[in-house]
Every structure is written in structure tokens, then in C-alpha cells.
Amino acid sequence: MSSTTRRPISKQPLRGLVDLQSELMPAFESWWSTGELPDVEVGEYSVSRLMKELAMNPMAAFLALDWLVQEPDEAKQTLAKGYDRIVGP
């Protein structure tokens, strides 16, 4: 599958993406159409930073940015904690 080919996505994440804050929607639509990551930031976080540092996929990163817009204190605190990773042998 090429980087620009889109596969169907489940409806659950789509519900959150449809309700993205208005300032994030153009960046999401651009990524969806072109496959190129946008330069959109909320506070100190960006799609590329969330993908790199927290191993999020692009849709998860957009949802995290949306959460940062809606509930900045809770989102920042949770994102700063990171998450556990399972490390193989």
C-alpha cells in the first residue's frame, strides 16, 4: 500500500475526527488528502511530535491535539506521563 493510499477506517475514531475543533479540521483534511503531515500545533505539541515521542499514528495525534484544545490541563498532564511500553528480548 503506498503512503497516499487510504484504507477504510473504523467508525469509532471517525466520530471523534468529525468533531475536531475548527482550527484543526483544515490540517486534518489536508493530511487526509495529501498524506503529508501538517505543521499544526496546540501549545507545545504537534502531530509530528506526538507521533515521534509517543508513537501515535496520525489520527491518534489529531485526536490528542483536539483533546489539548478542549481540556488542556488534563491532556497536558496525561501526555507528559507518557505510557508503558512492552520491551521484547
C-alpha positions as a printed Julia matrix, in Angstrom:
89×3 Matrix{Float64}:
   0.0    0.0    0.0
   1.52   3.32  -0.97
   1.77   6.18   1.52
  -1.01   8.05  -0.26
  -3.45   5.12  -0.48
  -6.08   5.31   2.24
  -7.7    2.25   3.68
 -11.12   2.23   5.35
 -11.14   3.24   8.99
 -13.45   2.13  11.77
 -16.37   4.35  12.65
 -15.41   4.89  16.32
 -12.28   7.02  15.7
 -14.08   8.71  12.84
 -16.71  10.09  15.22
 -14.0   11.92  17.16
 -12.34  13.15  13.99
 -15.59  14.51  12.57
 -15.94  16.6   15.71
 -12.41  18.04  15.62
 -12.13  21.64  16.71
 -12.5   24.01  13.77
  -8.85  25.12  13.9
  -7.69  21.5   13.47
 -10.06  20.41  10.71
  -8.24  22.08   7.76
  -4.96  20.46   8.83
  -6.65  17.07   9.17
  -8.33  17.38   5.78
  -5.03  18.37   4.19
  -3.27  15.34   5.7
  -6.11  13.05   4.67
  -5.98  14.32   1.07
  -2.22  14.53   0.61
  -0.7   12.19   3.19
   1.67  14.99   4.22
   1.84  15.86   7.9
   0.78  19.43   8.62
   2.58  21.98  10.75
  -0.25  22.3   13.25
   0.5   22.81  16.93
  -1.51  23.12  20.11
   0.68  24.54  22.81
   3.95  22.64  22.73
   2.52  19.62  20.89
   2.31  18.91  17.17
   1.19  15.94  15.1
   4.79  15.02  14.29
   5.94  15.34  17.92
   3.12  13.12  19.18
   3.92  10.56  16.5
   7.64  10.59  17.22
   7.67  10.8   21.01
   4.52   8.88  21.89
   4.37   6.53  18.88
   0.9    7.74  17.89
  -0.48   7.28  14.42
  -1.65  10.45  12.66
  -5.31  10.04  13.62
  -4.45   9.48  17.28
  -2.22  12.57  17.18
  -5.05  14.7   15.76
  -7.41  13.42  18.46
  -4.78  14.23  21.11
  -4.45  17.78  19.74
  -8.22  18.1   19.86
  -8.17  16.98  23.49
  -5.48  19.59  24.2
  -7.79  22.27  22.8
 -10.81  21.09  24.78
  -9.2   20.07  28.09
  -5.67  21.48  28.09
  -4.72  20.85  31.71
  -5.86  17.24  31.82
  -4.46  16.45  28.38
  -1.04  18.0   29.11
  -0.75  16.12  32.38
  -1.64  12.8   30.78
   0.58  13.29  27.72
   3.51  14.29  29.91
   3.25  10.96  31.75
   3.6    9.02  28.53
   2.69   5.35  28.65
   4.22   1.99  29.4
   5.91   0.07  26.63
   6.45  -3.64  26.4
  10.07  -4.3   25.52
  10.88  -7.61  23.9
  14.0   -9.71  24.36
